[in-house]
Amino acid sequence: MGSHSRARRVAAALGFAGLLCAVLGVIMIVMVPSIIKQQVLKNVRIDPSSLSFNMWKEIPVPFYLSVYFFDVVNPKEILQGQKPRVQERGPYVYREFRHKSNITFNDNDTVSFLEYRSFQFQPDKSRGLESDSIVMPNILVLSAAMMMENGPMSLKLIMTLAFSTLGERAFMNRTVSEIMWGYEDPLIHIINKYFPNTFPFKGKFGLFAELNNSDSGLFTVFTGVKNFSRIHLVDKWNGISKVNFWHSDQCNMINGTSGQMWAPFMTPESSLEFYSPEACRSMKLIYKEQGVFEGIPTFRFVAPNTLFANGSIYPPNEGFCPCRESGIQNVSTCRFNAPLFLSHPHFYNADPVLAEAVSGLHPNPEEHSLFLDIHPTNWEDRAGDPATDVVWRERGNGG
């Protein structure tokens, strides 16, 4: 009898323990995700007391900029009216370092900051050296010629004489380092003399000369401390809430974030919107698919076909006009009227006539589309950033 009684007590105890574990399990299933979510929301805010503040201040995840150039194969024949032929060179890879400075918290749940950038060449990741020579259009000459197009005849004669005297040509042969970080050109001094304040630089000219060791403007973004729904969204850039480069309010709007972090807990219904000072406009990427990058689950967001479409193809882009063929955007209005355009590499997603006009272009979505891979819930991000992790895959074509 005693053994049966003990067995019943043991069975009852085990049953109670099992019931207790089941109840605790249900509570854990219900409560733990909510607790984790609350901890994420608490620690991704831009606040000196949050776990992510130092990571936001100086992002520990390495950024790499891969630059490709189109080397012009037949410059003399082009001047005689033949079809341009180009050869893609690169990538020339640079490690990009970023850190925020002049951090000021404001009373309206925002923080203002300057983010400085510097670049360091990575020869082990590159296909070529900075000493490689590239033949490409002479941007200074073409810009000066465009500025003279509607100028008085006297100034046109002065510039023509300057081109001849200085030996300036429509194409130039420069090293990658010179094209990226600048080279001396006496034409700059002539332009600054006769057209003061036309160019933002007084010394060397280079595609990235003004970006290295510089900031991208004063950003003011929401911290998410008082209103989490607006975290990382841009309130103002350089003190303004919209730019004046374009011809419609919609195109001039400053939307989204500064392009590095977004709110956590992304879904396929989410979109990624950010303001790019280099492009002088806001851009929106849309969800495409799930994936995995080095073991990290990701959502891929891609640029829509309409990103650089002209106004006739996509009416909301009419404000970016005057437009040319669809797929290229004229940014001369925010680049000192220099003849500069934005497009995907190799004129991907553009009017086919553009790629067909140049031999050596082979647009395809695998290599030339614009996309961001985002870790959607981010709490176990191996990079250590408890905010939404951005896996940047940048591809730039110079020339």
Secondary structure, DSSP 8 states (H G I E B T S, - for coil): -HHHHHHHHHHHHHHHHHHHHHHHHHHHHHHHHHHHHHHHHHHSSS-TTSTTHHHHHS--S-EEEEEEEEEES-HHHHHTT---BEEEEEEEEEEEEEEEEEEEE-TTSEEEEEEEEEEEE-GGG-SS-TT-EEEEE-HHHHHHHHHHTTS-HHHHHHHHHHHHHHT--SEEEEEHHHHHH-B--HHHHHHHHHSTTSSS-SS-B-TTTTTTTEEEEEEEEE-SSS-GGGTT-EEEETTBSB-SSSSSHHHHB--SBSSS---SS--TT-EEEEEETTTTEEEEEEEEEEEEETTEEEEEEE--TTTT--TTTSGGGGGG-S--STT-EE-GGGTTT---EE--GGGTTS-HHHHHTSBT----HHHH--EEEEESS-TT-TT--SS-EEEE---EEE-
